[in-house]
Amino acid sequence: MNPLLTKIKLVPGALMVCLAMLLCSNTNNAPLNAGKTYVSDYENVLGTSLQIKISAANQDVADQAEAKALNEIDRLDHILSGYNTQSEFSRWMNGSQKAAKISPELFQVLDLFDKWRKLTDGALDPSAEVITKLWKSAAKENRVPTQIEINEAVKTVRGTHYILNAENSTVQRLDNAPLILNSFTKSYIINKACDAALGLNGVTAIVLNIGGDIVIRGNHTEQVQISNPKADAENDAAIAKVALSNKAIATSGNYRRGELINGKWYSHIVDPRSGTPAETVISSTVVADNASDAGALATAFSVLKPAESAKLAASIPGVQYLIFTNKGERIESEGWKSIELPVAKTAAVATDIKANTWDPNTELAINIELAEIQGFRVHRPYVAVWVVDKDNKPVRNIALWYNKTRYLDEMHAWYRTYYQSFMDANASVSSTSSATRSAGKYTLKWDGKDDNGKLVNRGTYTIYIEAAREHGTYQLMEQKIDFTGGFKQVQLTGNAEIAAATLDYRKKPKDAQ
């Protein structure tokens, strides 16, 4: 039983949602060509989640290709990771400042950072970690850094931190400034992993998505949805959708990671030139021929002014982008429309709301944290989330994560409630590009509508969260909530598969109303 996240349309207007990278599109999404599609999902890969889709002649070939891709990810992580103390990069950082011979991959990534530092006029810099550490440290004290601290950090960043020698493949550190190889390294690794998988005979296409950075290679066109930066749930409607073939796409934004200081949110993306978190751009998505370009530009565009981003994009062939600012502006490249697909419009909220009808300005946020084995890549379990009324009649199927339908009966409670509707429905699969989030942590929303898209009456409802894992355990959570009263938050007791879950009945964020 390999977990696959899928979203299914049960009946007209019903919404059944996958989590993370796998979201439902319409039935026009073409399947991978020349063979069957084999899909796997993992947690705790490069600090986030992974989804891999392979078009292959048979299951055995797909399994071999998946193993090659995962092995390449592990190999490169052991070279480039700044979080693994045993990686080549970490050992170099903690070693002497003498010139040292390094692997071709580490040399190439350090060289690329030199290139992007120049192209972005310093907006992309591995020593931005100096500023990140400063803001994290200050946040622990619930304060912003002083201007003196910021000035000192910027001064450090502006220095030259290493020298590369291409003749003998060596690098020499010049100071002790902390460096981190983020920005585009994830995309760089994804591209190498795709090369490894496609090198196997019988594999015709691959789509690899790690934390919202995606590479599509081979004989296939993938529909990719782009997350709304002002919506925090996995089942919120996409803000845009594109069709891509033999391309890479990356999204960067300030809406999933950062620091909360005195009630104000500060992005984890910092401007190395000013020493402050980026504020103007809240989401930047870049499509490029080269995966490293897509990753680097997505991060850089979160720091640069939109006009600067447009100038930089124009200098690199094949680049398209979509930017959203904190003022609600949508800025797109001239050729963006050529790859964009229509997005279904959200139905207007009814105005004839009765006194006992669910308030359309409220929602239930369902926060789920999957159990992890620290330091190990693990398959995602089968998970279902749904709502029933006081008479135990099904009201809304919120989410289903699965791989093979033949194992769905292991989700005993969901199976009895929704399986027939599932079998009667059509399903299709697309990918989602978004800002990277932590592994295993998801938010879903119930907007008070039933499977037909109609607002329910206020009253008491039960939320079910069910999980089953191959060679693991079966778990079922249930919690009644009275929605006639005021706002409330309920913490559910964790178990072997769902480490933690919180139900938060709240007013919708202003942007979502």
Steps between C-alpha positions, in 0.01 A plus 500: 500500500684811376322821603386726220330829562199544278204731485169372369184663380221301660191673366445833328635773727654257748859560599730218589854608546845358504773654711823664392626447151214293354184699437206421278457669168228446245477178304689653206830442679675256267656186647870433469563354157639169372431282802323503831544769761658400830489746787662508843501756780754543777554720803830629638685544172731804499297624797165489321273267299563322171272371227633302205297397194661264250375383162646155445437172323414321825516518879845341518651763268323778692636367829852490361467855367364624831791336682749669266339840558492458878858373510613805303316730740670328795841522332471871425352577841807338655712739294305829517299498823565774751296315764677164484820541700659214304436646154794607289385862518473493881841334537652766274331776697631360829848427367807716457523800272758337280416430135318166481410277208123452478253293299383620157147550639605721791732696272219551249251622762749741658585627151129547426462705817782727379316536170164579659651739752625709209186466285271606787729776627531320833134405547602133495791415726592186701623723783146633547506238777677767709185712490265203542680395818483856633121520454442153644705586806316830552163329449573268793517815710182633333679801357624627166877535457647841568620707209856458627459120488351518151778726371764264636330200336478677162866595525588133549283391207665746263838336549653229281461169680671247274711472186453225242783364289364329189839361392531265797136497626585655836333756722646711776299665777606855582298562819267334749173639366224234513389386154198294393435358154127564475315704234549274198681193635176306544415558133855403406459169685157434347642540150785257569254247647283522188807435283574188703147363466464581129826321427327168564366312198120488500447836674342762273411783736541623856350775715693563820365744758693576818339761721330675208804517270420283197683359200303346210707292260430262213194436284239668719315826563423571865236732640646693792290702738650795686405554862328818611749680730213641706343159563663267751313173439589222259144489371472873431442583134809551283573853390627391156563189293746426219572218254869407478710257301875454553512799731575581861284712729578643842304720738639709783301696755475632852175326599619170647826566683623793701507658845223656708634793703269710716203382296654587162600239242847524346590290197777239511619649168746779575657768283879458539549858387287664771508237774121493529229247410343537156157666514379631164467168314297231676522236225713455190468209260752441224490257205829429326674243281764448767396396852776697673393814313140453614600454863748786506270747328199413717702587811661807344163635382379489861777747585533718189257768395262376226663729243841353585357149471355576156837624377680194634242257355532660157872416499438124535328320208184301571419654838142584596385626839200593714544736796257611771575799723383586850269760345312240301668572167535215249803543275575252223752464221398575144483132407327373814161478330643251249541235771209593728179298525164627627432458872148419616340799666390469861124503534357823638384489861123494527343817632175346624657341809246378753542547874587135560736467201876475539659845501689522164759726665615217727695180441647199674876466459620140537871494578670162468855399580605156381720288722861496378800279552765765546776477242322247282299530180158341550198430282197711572215295653151469358296775665135607474327801657123545491200644684172339616192655660336420837324202341835368371405574138789608272515874438836586343796297381792735566805297398620162385862390459547165333698313240324184388123461521529134596630605842233757574298251705776527763350843569208323668293797615548709185439193282157439653406867466634613163636214291200465267501874424871473435452216252230696316726803452770596253846589623800671348836601633711814470788653695520810717780755519519693826736644754676219687350392831623270775465125445183334625314818596173577321198723538156424357185708519129429526300797380168375633383359167381146432609276213256684269649842579206611717549667839390272784293601799674595821517221752720218624719313253768235538840524332672173413872459426595147400848363420641164390855408407658202329687300764372758746192567706136596450380813681168683521442842658155648551391825658157658541474877472199719568503774238211693655723658762803725475839434349700219655813292460525129582825306534468131413715235663771379263565141399752283316412648157361849576738657749274798560174647373323826583150611406466877493153646443572861412410803298635484146807715434401832346654408162289183483162661571 
